[in-house]
Amino acid sequence: MTLYSKPHSITALDAKLEAQKIAFAPFAFQTGVTLIRTGILEAVSNAGQDGADAVFLSEKTGISEYGVKVLLDMALSMNVVWIKDDTHYVLDKVGYFLLGDQMARINLDFTQDVCYQGLFEMEAAIRNGKPEGLKVFGDWPTIYPALTSLPEQAQESWFKFDHYYSDHSFPEVLPIVFKDKPKHLVDVGGNTGKWALSCVRFDEDVNITIMDLPQQIKVMKENAEEQGFSDRISGHPINLLDKEAPFVEGADAIWMSQFLDCFSEEQILSILQRAAAAMTGDTCLYIMDTYWDRQRYEAAAYSINATSLYFTAMANGNSRMYHSKDMIKLLHQAGLMVETDIDDIGAGHTLFKCVKK
């Protein structure tokens, strides 16, 4: 059964608690960030099951006893820690994952460094269909040409977020894509070239053309040259929002990873139509993305639906993480069909292998 397809079974008292958690959600989030970045939560963890009192934690971290107590008292309400003998804080299970789970840490840093200030403009973004929160970083129409100009911490957290989800999927999908031995693969929205580099290492006969914005092509070329693959990875600068901009032709395979969710449905249809126009009967289009309805666990669906709002407030104001049926409908409208459909790849990805109808 699809997640969220029936009412949530919960008592009225528990529902009231959940409502308060939403009302004070920014307080909880900033508590989590501060506990991690001050080292308080790590110090609690290192104290083990004996726990540590505020005096010890203050001496250990250089944070005042007031700061330690006010943060950890909120952490009690978040189930991040529990208190032993009314004095000693002990790491609880939620705290264990907040501190040590790679996905949780990457999501937290992305939210804090890239999204948090801009999310204040959510209502304006919804009403105007523009990434109104992006103005905290500068005057850009979307975040994509701004990526190489973001503050260092924001840029680092953005790329870690982006690469974490894709990189976990690469080892699983490379054998699938290269089963048909493509000689020329076009990587649409190839960004810094991580997928392209994975491909040329996996198959010594393939050549890659990356289609992306000029700013990203510049970074990609530097990375390819540094890794010694500039002879097999080339760039094709393009504004993919330009409906008149054609795709590179003659490819055996076209690759789109975590890419189409960066566009509105109208824009996706234009991109898919231009991809189809460049395809022959032997060309395969591979689309790898995360769809909330295809997730096995609610934590994944929650993360994906939250990420949609990053696109709303910060990225472009009109895209989202889509339902898989919406994407399949757009593929059909573009004259394409899904030949192979594989779920549970890497960190919750789905791979569509598409061909022309």
N, C-alpha and C positions, 0 to 999 in steps of 0.2 A: 504494500500500500504506500502511496506517495505521502511524504511528510506533510503535515499540516492539513490533511484532508478530512479531519473531524475535530469537533470542539475539544479544547484542552481539558483534561480531567483534573480538576483542582478545587480545593475547598475555597469558600469565599474569603476566609482569613488568609490563606496562602496567596490568593489572587491579590488581596490588598497589599500584602508584603511585596509581591512582584511589581505592583504599581509604584510603590515607594522606591524600589530599586531603580525603576526607570526615571522617576523624578529626580533622584540624586545620582544618576549614572555618571555624570562628569566628575563628581567627587570621588567615586569609587575608582574610576579610571586613573585620575591623577594621583590618587593614593598608591595604586599599583606601580605606576611609573616612578614615583618618588622613592618608594621602598626599594625598588630595584636599583635605581641610579645612585642612591646614597649608600648602597651596600648594606642597609639594615636587614633586608630579607635574607640575604646571603649569610649574614652573621647569625640570624635566628636559625637558619638551616644548619649551620656549622655547630651550633650548640646541641643538636640532637634532641633526644627525648627528654633530657633534663631541662631544656629550655634556657632562656636567658632573661634577666630582668632589665629594666630600662637603664639603670646605672651602668651595667656592663656594656649594653649596646651603645650607649652614648659614648663611653670611653673608646669602644672599638671603632666607631664610625666618625667621631667628631661632630655628631649631630647632638643638639641639646636634648636633655631628658624630656623637656616639653615636646620637642619635635618627634622624638621616638614614641612617646606615649600617644600623642594625638593621631599619629599615623597608624600605629598598631591597634589602637582601640577601634578605628574604622576597619582595619583589616580583620578584626574579630567578627564584625558584622558581614564581612565579605567571605567568611569561611577560609580565609587565607592563612590565619593562625588560630590557635586556641590558647587559653591561658591556664596555667597550672599553679595551684595554690595561691591564686589571686595576684601573683607577682611575676611569674616566669612565662614568657611567650614561647610557644612551640609551633613549628611549621605544621600546617594542616595540608590535606591532600590537594586542595585548590592551589595553595601556595607552592606546593611541590611542582605542579605543572606550570604555573605562572613563572616560576624561576627557572625551571630546567627544560621545559618543552620548547624545541626550536621553533615550531610553528607559532606558538603563543608569543614568544619573544619577538619574532619577526613581525607579526601582526601588530603587536603593541608599539614597536618602534615606528612602523609605518604610520599608524594612527596618530602617534604623538608628533612625529617630525614632519609628516607630509600633510595630514588631514585636519588635525585638531582645531587649529585657529580658523581655518576656512569653513569648517562645518557650521560655524555660527551663522553663515549665510545660506543655510540649507533652504529656508523658506523662499528667499529671493531667487535661488537657483531653480527651484521647482516652478515658481511663478513665471520666470523669465526664460527658462530653457537654456540658460547659460551658466558656465562654471563660476558663479559669483565669488566663491571662496578663493579662487586662484589669485585674486588681487593681493592677497597677503604676501605673495612672492614677486609680483610685478604685473605688468600690463601685457598679457598674452591672450589670444582667443581660446587656446586650449593648452593643456600642460605639455603636449608632446614636443613642440619646438623649444619649450623651456627646460627640458630635462637636463641638458648639459650646462644650464645656467642657474639651476637651483642652488641654494646654500649647500655647503658640503655635507652636512648631516642629513638634510632632507634628500639629497641626491643619493647618498649611500643607502638610506633606508628604503627609498623607492626601488632601487635596483636589486637590493637584497630580497625585497618582497616579490618583485617580478620574477627573479631568477629562481627563488626557492621553489615555487610551484611548477615552473617549467622543467628545471633541472632534474627533479625527482622523476619526471616522466620520460626523459630522453632515453635511458637504457632500455626501457620497455618498448618504445615505439621505433627505435632505429632498425631493429630486425624486420619489423612490419613494413616500413617504408622501403627498405632496400631489398626486400624479397624479390621485387620485380626488376632490380638492377638499373635504376634510373641513371642516365649519364649526365643529364642536365636537370638540376632542381632549382626552381625559383622560390626563394624564401620571402614571402610578402610580410612586411613589417618586421624585418629581421633584427632590428635594434642594434645591439653591440656585436652581433655575430656569434653568439654562443651556440646556437643550433647549427649554423653553418660550419663552425669549427668542429663540432661533434660529428657532423656528416663526413667531412673530408678525412677525419681520423678513422672513421668507421669503414669507409669505402674509398680506396685509393684511386678509383676511376671516375668519381663523380666531380662535376664542376658546379659551383653554386653562384647564382645571381641573386643579390639581395635588393629588394625594392623597398625603399623607405625615404624619409625626409633627408635632405642634404646634410643636416646636422648629424643625424645618426649614421649616415654613410661615411662621413669623415671619421667618426670614432671607430666604426667597424673596420675601415681600411687600416687604421693604425693597429688594431688588434690582430688582424689577419697578417699584416707584415711582421709584426712582432713574433707571431707564432710560426712564421715561415710558410704561410699558405696564400700569399697574395697572388700567386699564379693561378690558383684554382677558385678563389673567391673574388667576385667582382661586384660592383655596386651599380644600381640603376636609380638615380635620384628621381623621386616622384612625389607629387602631392596626391595622395590616394582619394582625397575628397573632390578632386577635379574629375567630373564625370566624363570629360573628353580625353583624359589621360589613359592611353591603352596599356595593357599588360605586356610584359616581355613574352614573345612567342617562341615556339620551338622547344618548350620544356617537356620532359617526360613526366615530371611531377611538380606540383605546386603545393607549397606548405604554408599554412596559416596557424600559428600557435598563439593562444591567448591574445588574439588580434581582433577578431570581429566584435568582441564585446566593447571595443573602443569606439563603436559607431552606432548611430541610430539605425532603425530598421530600414529606412529609406536609403541611407548610405550603404548599409550592408548589401542591399539588393543591387545597387549600382556596382559595388565591388565584385559581387558574385557574377553579375552579368558580363563584366569586362573580363573576369577570369575565364568564364565559359567561352567567350569569343576567342580567347587566345588558346584554348584547348583543342586538341584533335581527339579523334575517337580512342586514341591510345594514351592520352594524358590522364593522370589521376590527380585529383585535388584532395589533399589531406587537411582536415580541420580538427585541431585539438583544442578543447576548451572545457571549462567547468560549468555545469548546469546544476542549479540548486535541486531540481527534481530528480536528478540522477545520483544523488549522494546517498551513501549507506548510513551515515551517522548525522545526527542533528547538528553536532558541532560544525561539521563541514558546511551544511546548508546555511547555518547561521552566519558563518564567516563570508560565504558567497553573497548572501543577501545584503550584508553590511557593506561589502565591497562595491555593490551597485551604487551605493550612496556616495562613495568616493568619486565615481564617474559623474554623478549628478552635481556635486558641489565643487569638485576640484578639477576634474579631467576635461570634460567638454560640455556638460549640462544636458546631454541627450542620449547617452548610451547606458548600458547596464549589463549585468550578468543575466543571460537569457534563460528562459525555459527551453528545453531541447526541442519541443514541438514547434515553437516559434521559429527556431533556426531551420528546422527541416522544411517548414512551409516556405521560407525565403529561398532555400535551395531549389525547391520545386519551381518556384516562380522564375528563377534564373535559368531554367532548363537543365537542371542537374538532379541527380538522384543519389541516395546513399546506398552504396554497394555493400559496405561493411560498417558495422556499428559496434564499438567495443567500449565498455564502461570500466570503472575502477582501475584506471591507469595512474600510477604515481600517486599524487596527492589529490585524488578525486576527479581526474580528467576523463573525458570521453573523446574517443577518436572516431571521426567520420571519414571513411574513404569514399569519395564521390567521383562519379563519372557523368559524362553528358548523356542525356536521355536518348 
